[in-house]
Amino acid sequence: MNAATPLFGRVALIGVGLIGSSLARVIRRDRLARHIAVAARTQRTLDAATRLKFADSTSLDPAVAARGADLVMICTPMSAYAEIARAIAPALKAGAIVSDVGSVKAPVARDVGRALPDGVHLVPGHPIAGTEHSGPEAGSAELFEGRWCILTPAAKTDKGAVEKVTELWRRAGSTIAVMDALHHDRVLAITSHLPHLIAYTIVDTAAQLEKDVQSEVIKFSASGFRDFTRIAASDPVMWRDIFLSNREAVLEILQRFNEDLTALQRAIRQGDGKMLEETFRRTRAIRKGVIAAKQA
Amino acid sequence: MNAATPLFGRVALIGVGLIGSSLARVIRRDRLARHIAVAARTQRTLDAATRLKFADSTSLDPAVAARGADLVMICTPMSAYAEIARAIAPALKAGAIVSDVGSVKAPVARDVGRALPDGVHLVPGHPIAGTEHSGPEAGSAELFEGRWCILTPAAKTDKGAVEKVTELWRRAGSTIAVMDALHHDRVLAITSHLPHLIAYTIVDTAAQLEKDVQSEVIKFSASGFRDFTRIAASDPVMWRDIFLSNREAVLEILQRFNEDLTALQRAIRQGDGKMLEETFRRTRAIRKGVIAAKQA
């Protein structure tokens, strides 16, 4: 593709929190679109988008942003998807691509796909990137660099549409993987959703302690707890939606986790040092795999 | 104290893994002792201590290192404490200080204190510092900078001895807190021991997955799991001993954690988004506390 030719004419970003605003910054930096239309739920967010100079036009109505767009990227919590899809459907032009950045992929075909008219291409996506910070000010054009972006288009989806979304994320610095939506949700239940649930739980357990102990827990948090507080500071609404959207996969892996935790609990109670040491040696091997995969 | 006068004449380090070797480097750098005697279980570790130039003398026998020492610092896994205490007791000179760096403090008075002769001062300590790496090569003189070191001497312990150990850790760059050993163990069960147990569990759950899913879990670990693998790469023997030594406090906080996790599990199963969101908002407040306490 000629560097002077933008990848898209008009891109509509529905929602510009951490991920949406970061993608907007990438599109702006690399001139990947002639026009960036931003829709958000509050005027305050739209004002931020204008102030941060990544929006060419703004609207509280997603249909206004989506009208005439070559790419509509939904970057809101997942509970808003169905309503947004219904709202934008009449405004979409033939050949438009609709994509998203949600952390659970199987529900997208149901919540968004069903509402879309024929001739519109759905390419669900999930950039595996983020921080514990939220909102348009927290975004950065470098957020996706060196990270994975997983796309989960249906088998019959237009190849050209998939290629355009792939190119967008490639320009953002990501490596792209394409997989089945249900498989994605099962893998992410382990790598992301369960760790977040556990971190939220342990930090909430601490939040319910007597105040004097709690202040010491914060004071001496550097011994492990600190890492959990960072994870447990992630956006509450986004994570509520993730757990509700990926309920089955999360509950399944949670059951395995509970069984494993019960076994370790029993080993501690019974003073079974051999079992504890063996388990702790096994887990080191996984860490070595993470380092070898350059994900550490 | 005159900068030219070392804090100690002879210091004996029993064990020179990550913590012991880091402390040795501090003592060497700041000339806090005239002589550093190192004892370790294997010749290989002693050779490393010699090669890394932080040992003035080495021995496989802790009693040889401890003989004539002004400070004996035990830096081994906690399961070795009782045997080491029995071994060094006859070699200790009157007025010697015995300290340690273990992560559980109540058992030290029992395992070490009982074996010591009258006139020897026991000042148990716990530097809240570490990495997931182990061994003498992993140490660094900067490891303790800006970190807490908790001391748990008995009320009747000689104030001069406590002051000398305090000064040692101050020179290492740490801030010192003095507290009751049982209280320490309860706080650390929450901030450190439970997070490690959880991280070990979740990584082990992943270690038991089918190989194809496991390789994808490693590939996409950046989404939360990665942080757990780092924690779960900590020294297996050290952590075995921590769980066995702090069994009661760990089991008590684990029970609270299990109750909280069960409540979240039920909320996911029942689709109770309100409960999930409220919990996730509560945990953000704890993160703000951690940041305000400059522990982030």
Interface residues (C-beta under 8 A of the other chain):
Chain A: S79 S103 I128 A129 G130 E132 R147 W148 I150 A177 R186 V187 L188 I190 T191 S192 H193 L194 P195 H196 L197 I198 A199 Y200 T201 I202 V203 D204 T205 A206 A207 Q208 L209 V213 Q214 S215 E216 V217 I218 K219 F220 S221 A222 S223 G224 F225 R226 D227 F228 T229 R230 I231 A232 A233 S234 P236 V237 W239 R240 D241 F243 L244 R247 V250 L251 I253 L254 R256 F257 N258 D260 L261 L264 Q265 I268 R269 G271 G273 L276 E277 T279 F280 R281 R282 T283 R284 A285 I286 R287 K288 G289 V290 A293 Q295 A296
Chain B: S79 S103 I128 A129 G130 E132 R147 W148 I150 A177 R186 V187 L188 I190 T191 S192 H193 L194 P195 H196 L197 I198 A199 Y200 T201 I202 V203 D204 T205 A206 A207 Q208 L209 V213 Q214 S215 E216 V217 I218 K219 F220 S221 A222 S223 G224 F225 R226 D227 F228 T229 R230 I231 A232 A233 S234 P236 V237 W239 R240 D241 F243 L244 R247 V250 L251 I253 L254 R256 F257 N258 D260 L261 L264 Q265 I268 R269 G271 G273 L276 E277 T279 F280 R281 R282 T283 R284 A285 I286 R287 K288 G289 V290 A293 Q295 A296
